[in-house]
Amino acid sequence: MTQLHKECFGILDKVFPMGREGLREIVPACFDCPDRRACLQAALQTEEGFELRSQALDRSSANGLVGRVRRWSEKKELSRLKKAREGETRWPWN
């Protein structure tokens, strides 16, 4: 069974655009959409979504050594997911 989605499905700049104050906002029309959660998740799996998540990590504060290691680990995970999405599933030890 094939699921049909709207044209805007998974497009970050359409479903989670930059607002007037420079912050991203959910479009009001998306609140009534039954696919909004899957749509936003799909948008975060795009190139722009990975960049958005990376920028959010860069802005977050890392308190102490544990915070810096956690942020580094999350950035590595984003990098690994991005490469896997591009088809590069190589590991550093291969």
Order of alpha helices (4+ residues) and beta strands (2+ residues): alpha-alpha-alpha-alpha
